[in-house]
Amino acid sequence: MPTFGLICRVYQMKIRDGLLLAGLLGSAAVSYGQSEALPLVPTGPLVLGAYAQGSFIIAHTPAVKHLAVSHPTGLELNLQRQTNGAEPWHAWYRYPKVGLALVYYDYHNPVLGRSYAASVYLNKAFWRTQRQELSFRVGTGVGYFPSRFDQATNHKNTIISSRLNATLQTRLEYDVALTEHLGLLLGVGLNHYSNGATTKPNFGINLPTVLLGLNYHQQRPLRPLNAPPAPAPADIGQNYLNLSTSVGWKQRNETDSRRYLVNSVTLAVGRRVNRKSSLVAGLEGFYDRSLAAQLQDTARVGERLPDVKKAGVYVGHELLFGRMAVVSHLGFYLYNPYKSNNFYYERLGLKYHFTDRLFGNVDLKVHRGAADVIECRIGVKL
C-alpha cells in the first residue's frame, strides 16, 4: 500500500529532516523602525483537540489474517492553527486548518504491541456555520513501533518489519459547538502505517477508525482578515524546467538483510496553469541495485544477464500550497530489459521550494499498489 513521508533515508538514518508540511505552522516575523514597531499581521487562532479512537485491522492480504483479530484503541492529541488570510493561498483554499497530531495506539496483541506517531496535516472544511463544521483531513508523518518482525523472536509479525514507519491519515470530521469555545468532535477515518519496502516483510497496517473527542477553539466562528484579494501569481501560464536526482534504499527480501541503493535522474517540463495547480511531464532513468543482486541469485553459470537499468516517461500534477506542493505522477517504462515489475509506475509525494530555484521532495514510488522505494530528491528549477 502506498504511503507518504518526508524524511531522507527515512528509517535507517533516524530521521534527519522534519516533515516539510510543518512549515505551514510558522509564525509571522517582526521588524522595527527607528521610533516604533511596525504592526504584526495577526496569526490565525488555535484549536486544541483530544480524541479517543477505536479501530480494527484490515486483512488486506492472507499473510496478515492471523493478526487482524484484535481491536486497537488509541488516543490523539493535536494542535491546529486556523488560517486567516495572512497568506494568499489561505483564501484560495477557503481557509483550511494546519495541524500537528500525536497518536498512540495499543493493538491489544503482543505480536504488534503499541505504536507512537507524530504527523502534520491539512484540515479542509467544506461546510461551515457559526456552530458546526464538516471537514476532511489528510496528513502524513512518522510512526514508531517497538515490536517489529524478527526471524528469531517475532516471526509472526508480517505487518511491521522496522521500528520507524511512515504514516498516512485520512479523516472525515464533524465538530459541533457545546459552548462558545468547546466543541464535540465525531469522526471516521483511516490510518495507514508502512515503511515503503525499506525492509521486509512490508505488508503494512490499515486501521479504519472511529473518533470521539473535544476541541477547544480559541476563536469561533472563523473571522478572516479583512484584506483585499491577492493578485494572481506572476508565473501563471509560464513554462519551466526541473532537473533533479534522487536516492533511496530498499531491502530485497526477508532473508537478505542488506539495504540496496536506488538512484534516479529526472528532466521535467512544467507549466503553472492556475493558482492551485501545475502540470508536469518528464523523462527519467532508474538504477536499482537490488535487481542486480536478484538476477545473480537466479542466473545460471555463464548466462548473459539483462540490464537492470530502466528509463521512463511520466505525466503528473502538483497541488500548490505556497512553497509546498503535493505531487502525483503516472509513468511508463520505455526501456525495461529486466521486467521485474509492471510496465507502469505511480509516484506520490511532497515537494518544497527552499528558494525560487532549489527544491526537495520525499516521494513514494509504487508498482500497482505495492511500494517500491521511498525517494529523497533534490533538484533545481530552471
C-alpha positions as CSV (number, residue, x, y, z in Angstrom):
1,M,0.0,0.0,0.0
2,P,1.3,3.4,-0.9
3,T,2.4,5.8,1.9
4,F,3.9,9.0,2.1
5,G,6.6,10.5,4.4
6,L,9.1,13.5,4.5
7,I,12.5,12.3,5.6
8,C,15.7,11.4,3.8
9,R,16.8,7.8,4.2
10,V,13.7,7.7,6.2
11,Y,14.2,4.8,8.5
12,Q,17.8,3.8,8.7
13,M,19.2,7.3,9.5
14,K,16.7,8.0,12.3
15,I,15.0,10.9,10.5
16,R,17.3,13.7,9.5
17,D,14.8,16.3,8.4
18,G,11.4,17.3,9.8
19,L,8.3,17.0,7.6
20,L,8.2,19.9,5.2
21,L,4.5,20.4,5.7
22,A,5.2,21.6,9.2
23,G,6.5,24.8,7.7
24,L,2.9,25.9,7.3
25,L,2.7,26.4,11.0
26,G,5.4,29.1,11.2
27,S,4.5,32.5,12.8
28,A,4.9,36.0,11.4
29,A,8.3,37.8,11.8
30,V,8.5,41.2,13.5
31,S,10.6,44.1,12.4
32,Y,11.1,47.5,14.0
33,G,11.6,51.0,12.7
34,Q,13.5,53.8,14.4
35,S,10.7,55.1,16.6
36,E,8.0,52.5,16.7
37,A,7.3,48.8,15.9
38,L,5.5,48.0,12.7
39,P,2.2,46.2,13.3
40,L,2.2,42.4,13.1
41,V,0.0,40.5,10.7
42,P,-2.4,38.7,13.1
43,T,-1.8,34.9,13.2
44,G,-4.8,32.6,13.0
45,P,-6.5,31.3,16.2
46,L,-5.5,27.9,17.6
47,V,-7.6,24.8,18.1
48,L,-6.6,22.2,20.7
49,G,-8.0,18.7,20.5
50,A,-8.1,15.4,22.4
51,Y,-9.8,12.3,20.8
52,A,-10.3,8.7,21.8
53,Q,-10.0,6.2,18.9
54,G,-11.4,2.7,18.2
55,S,-10.2,0.6,15.2
56,F,-9.9,-2.8,13.6
57,I,-7.2,-4.2,11.3
58,I,-8.0,-4.8,7.7
59,A,-6.8,-8.3,6.5
60,H,-5.8,-6.9,3.1
61,T,-3.7,-10.0,2.3
62,P,-3.8,-13.6,3.6
63,A,-0.3,-13.1,5.1
64,V,-1.8,-10.8,7.8
65,K,-5.1,-12.5,8.6
66,H,-3.7,-14.1,11.8
67,L,-3.0,-10.5,13.1
68,A,-6.4,-9.0,12.1
69,V,-8.2,-10.3,15.1
70,S,-7.8,-7.6,17.7
71,H,-9.5,-4.2,18.1
72,P,-6.8,-1.5,18.6
73,T,-7.7,1.6,20.7
74,G,-5.9,4.9,20.7
75,L,-5.6,8.4,21.9
76,E,-4.8,11.5,19.8
77,L,-3.6,15.0,21.0
78,N,-3.4,17.7,18.4
79,L,-2.8,21.4,17.8
80,Q,-4.3,23.2,14.8
81,R,-3.9,26.7,13.5
82,Q,-6.8,28.2,11.6
83,T,-5.6,30.1,8.5
84,N,-6.9,33.6,8.3
85,G,-5.8,35.1,5.0
86,A,-2.3,36.2,6.1
87,E,-1.0,34.3,3.0
88,P,-2.8,34.3,-0.4
89,W,-3.3,30.5,-0.5
90,H,-5.4,30.7,2.6
91,A,-8.3,32.3,0.7
92,W,-7.7,30.2,-2.4
93,Y,-8.4,27.0,-0.3
94,R,-11.2,28.7,1.7
95,Y,-9.2,29.0,5.0
96,P,-8.2,25.4,6.0
97,K,-6.5,24.5,9.3
98,V,-3.0,23.2,9.5
99,G,-2.1,20.9,12.4
100,L,0.3,18.7,14.3
101,A,-1.0,15.5,15.9
102,L,0.5,12.9,18.3
103,V,-1.2,9.5,18.1
104,Y,-0.9,6.5,20.4
105,Y,-2.2,3.0,19.7
106,D,-2.5,-0.2,21.8
107,Y,-3.1,-3.1,19.4
108,H,-4.1,-5.5,22.2
109,N,-1.9,-8.1,20.6
110,P,1.6,-9.0,21.9
111,V,2.9,-9.6,18.4
112,L,2.1,-6.0,17.4
113,G,2.4,-4.3,20.7
114,R,1.9,-0.5,20.6
115,S,2.7,2.4,18.3
116,Y,3.5,6.1,18.6
117,A,3.2,8.6,15.8
118,A,3.6,12.3,15.0
119,S,2.0,13.8,11.9
120,V,1.3,17.1,10.2
121,Y,-1.9,17.6,8.3
122,L,-4.3,19.9,6.5
123,N,-7.9,20.1,7.6
124,K,-10.3,21.5,4.9
125,A,-13.9,22.5,5.8
126,F,-16.4,22.0,3.0
127,W,-19.5,23.0,5.2
128,R,-19.2,25.6,7.9
129,T,-21.8,27.5,10.1
130,Q,-21.4,29.5,13.3
131,R,-21.8,26.4,15.4
132,Q,-21.0,23.4,13.1
133,E,-18.2,22.3,10.8
134,L,-17.9,19.3,8.5
135,S,-14.3,18.9,7.2
136,F,-11.9,16.5,5.5
137,R,-8.4,16.0,6.9
138,V,-5.3,14.4,5.3
139,G,-1.9,14.1,6.9
140,T,1.4,12.3,6.9
141,G,4.2,11.7,9.4
142,V,6.3,9.1,11.2
143,G,5.3,6.2,13.4
144,Y,7.4,4.2,15.9
145,F,6.7,0.5,16.6
146,P,8.8,-1.0,19.5
147,S,7.6,-4.5,18.4
148,R,8.7,-5.5,14.9
149,F,9.4,-8.5,12.7
150,D,12.3,-10.6,13.9
151,Q,13.0,-14.0,12.4
152,A,14.1,-15.4,15.8
153,T,11.8,-13.7,18.3
154,N,8.8,-12.2,16.5
155,H,8.4,-14.0,13.2
156,K,4.6,-13.8,13.2
157,N,4.7,-10.0,12.8
158,T,4.4,-9.9,9.0
159,I,2.9,-6.4,9.1
160,I,5.7,-4.3,10.6
161,S,9.4,-5.1,9.9
162,S,11.0,-1.8,11.0
163,R,10.6,0.3,14.1
164,L,10.3,3.5,12.1
165,N,7.5,3.8,9.6
166,A,5.7,6.4,7.6
167,T,2.0,7.1,8.4
168,L,-0.8,8.4,6.2
169,Q,-4.1,9.6,7.7
170,T,-7.4,10.5,6.0
171,R,-10.4,11.5,8.0
172,L,-14.0,13.0,7.9
173,E,-14.7,15.1,10.9
174,Y,-17.9,16.8,12.3
175,D,-17.4,19.4,15.0
176,V,-20.4,21.0,16.8
177,A,-20.2,23.7,19.5
178,L,-21.1,22.8,23.0
179,T,-20.1,26.2,24.4
180,E,-18.5,29.4,23.0
181,H,-15.1,27.7,22.9
182,L,-15.7,24.0,23.4
183,G,-16.7,21.6,20.6
184,L,-17.7,18.0,20.4
185,L,-15.9,16.1,17.6
186,L,-17.1,12.9,15.8
187,G,-15.0,11.4,13.1
188,V,-14.4,8.4,10.8
189,G,-11.0,7.8,9.1
190,L,-8.2,5.5,8.0
191,N,-4.7,5.3,9.5
192,H,-2.0,3.5,7.5
193,Y,1.5,2.6,8.6
194,S,4.2,1.2,6.3
195,N,7.9,1.5,5.7
196,G,7.7,1.8,1.9
197,A,9.6,-1.5,1.3
198,T,12.7,-0.2,3.1
199,T,12.7,-3.5,5.0
200,K,10.6,-6.6,4.5
201,P,8.1,-8.1,5.1
202,N,6.2,-4.9,4.5
203,F,2.5,-5.6,4.2
204,G,1.7,-2.5,6.3
205,I,-1.2,-2.0,8.7
206,N,-4.6,-0.3,7.8
207,L,-6.8,0.9,10.6
208,P,-10.3,2.1,9.9
209,T,-11.1,4.3,12.8
210,V,-14.0,6.0,14.6
211,L,-13.2,9.0,16.9
212,L,-14.9,10.9,19.7
213,G,-13.3,13.8,21.4
214,L,-13.3,17.5,22.3
215,N,-11.9,20.6,20.6
216,Y,-11.1,23.9,22.4
217,H,-11.4,26.8,19.9
218,Q,-9.6,30.0,20.6
219,Q,-12.0,31.8,18.3
220,R,-15.3,30.7,16.8
221,P,-16.8,31.3,14.3
222,L,-14.0,31.9,11.7
223,R,-13.3,35.6,11.2
224,P,-10.8,36.0,8.3
225,L,-8.7,39.2,7.9
226,N,-10.3,42.0,6.0
227,A,-7.7,42.0,3.3
228,P,-8.1,42.7,-0.5
229,P,-7.9,39.7,-2.8
230,A,-4.3,38.8,-3.6
231,P,-3.3,39.3,-7.2
232,A,-2.8,36.1,-9.3
233,P,0.8,34.7,-9.1
234,A,3.1,36.1,-11.7
235,D,4.2,32.7,-13.0
236,I,0.7,31.5,-14.1
237,G,0.9,30.5,-17.7
238,Q,4.7,30.2,-17.7
239,N,6.7,27.1,-18.5
240,Y,9.8,25.9,-16.6
241,L,12.3,23.1,-16.4
242,N,13.2,20.9,-13.4
243,L,16.4,18.9,-13.2
244,S,16.6,16.5,-10.2
245,T,18.2,13.4,-8.8
246,S,17.0,11.0,-6.1
247,V,18.4,8.4,-3.7
248,G,16.6,5.6,-1.8
249,W,17.3,2.3,-0.1
250,K,15.4,-1.0,-0.1
251,Q,15.6,-4.5,1.2
252,R,15.2,-7.3,-1.3
253,N,13.5,-9.9,0.9
254,E,13.3,-11.2,4.4
255,T,16.4,-13.5,4.1
256,D,18.7,-10.8,2.7
257,S,19.1,-8.0,5.3
258,R,21.3,-5.8,3.1
259,R,20.0,-2.3,2.0
260,Y,20.4,-1.7,-1.7
261,L,20.9,1.8,-3.1
262,V,18.4,3.0,-5.7
263,N,19.1,6.1,-7.8
264,S,17.2,8.2,-10.4
265,V,17.7,11.2,-12.6
266,T,14.9,13.3,-14.0
267,L,14.4,16.0,-16.5
268,A,10.9,17.5,-16.4
269,V,9.0,20.4,-18.1
270,G,6.1,22.0,-16.2
271,R,3.5,24.8,-16.6
272,R,1.6,26.5,-13.8
273,V,-2.0,26.6,-15.0
274,N,-3.7,28.4,-12.2
275,R,-3.3,29.5,-8.6
276,K,-3.5,25.9,-7.2
277,S,-2.1,23.7,-9.9
278,S,0.9,22.9,-12.1
279,L,1.1,20.2,-14.8
280,V,4.4,18.4,-15.4
281,A,5.8,15.8,-17.8
282,G,9.3,14.3,-17.7
283,L,11.9,11.8,-18.7
284,E,13.8,9.8,-16.1
285,G,16.2,6.9,-15.6
286,F,16.5,4.4,-12.7
287,Y,19.2,2.2,-11.3
288,D,18.1,-0.3,-8.7
289,R,21.0,-2.4,-7.3
290,S,18.6,-4.9,-5.6
291,L,17.6,-6.1,-9.1
292,A,21.2,-6.9,-9.9
293,A,21.5,-9.0,-6.7
294,Q,18.2,-10.7,-7.5
295,L,19.4,-11.7,-11.0
296,Q,22.7,-13.0,-9.8
297,D,20.9,-15.3,-7.3
298,T,18.8,-16.9,-10.1
299,A,21.1,-16.8,-13.1
300,R,22.8,-19.9,-14.5
301,V,26.6,-20.0,-14.8
302,G,27.7,-18.2,-17.9
303,E,24.3,-16.8,-18.6
304,R,24.2,-13.3,-20.0
305,L,22.1,-11.1,-17.7
306,P,19.8,-8.4,-18.8
307,D,20.4,-4.7,-18.0
308,V,18.6,-3.8,-14.7
309,K,18.6,0.0,-15.6
310,K,15.2,1.4,-16.6
311,A,14.0,4.6,-18.3
312,G,10.6,6.0,-18.5
313,V,8.3,9.0,-19.2
314,Y,5.7,10.4,-16.8
315,V,2.9,12.9,-16.6
316,G,1.8,14.5,-13.4
317,H,0.1,17.2,-11.3
318,E,1.3,19.4,-8.4
319,L,-1.2,20.8,-6.0
320,L,0.3,24.0,-4.7
321,F,0.3,25.5,-1.1
322,G,2.7,28.4,-1.2
323,R,6.2,26.9,-1.3
324,M,4.9,23.4,-0.8
325,A,3.2,21.0,-3.3
326,V,1.5,17.6,-3.2
327,V,2.9,15.6,-6.1
328,S,1.3,12.8,-8.1
329,H,2.8,11.1,-11.2
330,L,1.9,8.3,-13.6
331,G,4.8,6.9,-15.5
332,F,5.5,4.3,-18.2
333,Y,8.8,2.4,-18.8
334,L,10.2,2.8,-22.2
335,Y,13.5,0.9,-21.5
336,N,12.9,-2.1,-19.3
337,P,15.1,-5.1,-20.3
338,Y,14.6,-6.9,-16.9
339,K,10.9,-7.0,-16.5
340,S,10.8,-7.2,-12.7
341,N,7.6,-5.2,-12.5
342,N,4.6,-3.8,-14.4
343,F,5.1,-1.5,-17.4
344,Y,3.9,1.5,-15.4
345,Y,4.5,3.1,-12.1
346,E,3.0,5.7,-9.8
347,R,4.6,8.3,-7.5
348,L,3.1,10.2,-4.6
349,G,5.0,12.8,-2.5
350,L,5.6,16.2,-1.1
351,K,7.7,18.9,-2.6
352,Y,9.1,22.0,-1.0
353,H,10.9,25.0,-2.6
354,F,13.7,26.2,-0.3
355,T,14.3,29.0,-2.7
356,D,12.9,30.1,-6.1
357,R,15.4,27.7,-7.7
358,L,16.2,24.9,-5.2
359,F,13.6,22.3,-4.2
360,G,13.4,19.0,-2.4
361,N,11.0,16.1,-2.5
362,V,10.2,13.0,-0.5
363,D,8.3,10.6,-2.8
364,L,6.9,7.1,-2.7
365,K,7.3,5.2,-6.0
366,V,4.7,2.4,-6.4
367,H,4.2,-0.5,-8.7
368,R,0.5,-1.5,-9.0
369,G,-0.3,-0.5,-5.4
370,A,2.9,-2.1,-3.9
371,A,5.5,0.2,-2.5
372,D,8.8,0.0,-4.5
373,V,11.1,2.7,-2.8
374,I,11.0,5.9,-0.9
375,E,12.9,8.6,-3.0
376,C,14.7,11.5,-1.4
377,R,15.0,14.1,-4.2
378,I,16.9,17.3,-4.7
379,G,16.6,19.5,-7.8
380,V,16.8,22.9,-9.4
381,K,14.1,24.8,-11.3
382,L,15.4,26.5,-14.5
